[in-house]
C-alpha cells in the first residue's frame, strides 16, 4: 500500500477517534478537553480532505 494512502487512512481514524473523545468530554462537562479534541478533529479532517484532493489530482 502506498505511503500516502496509509497516511490518509490514519488521518481518518484519528479524526474519528478525536470526534468520539470530544463528544465524550462535552458530555462529562470537560469543556477544555472537548475543545482540544474538537480542534484535533478539524485538523485531521482538513488534512484528510487535502490528501484526498492531492491523490485525485495526481491520477
PyMOL commands that set and color helices and strands:
alter all, ss='L'
color gray80, all
select helices_A, chain A and resi 3-27+31-58
alter helices_A, ss='H'
color red, helices_A
deselect
rebuild
show_as cartoon
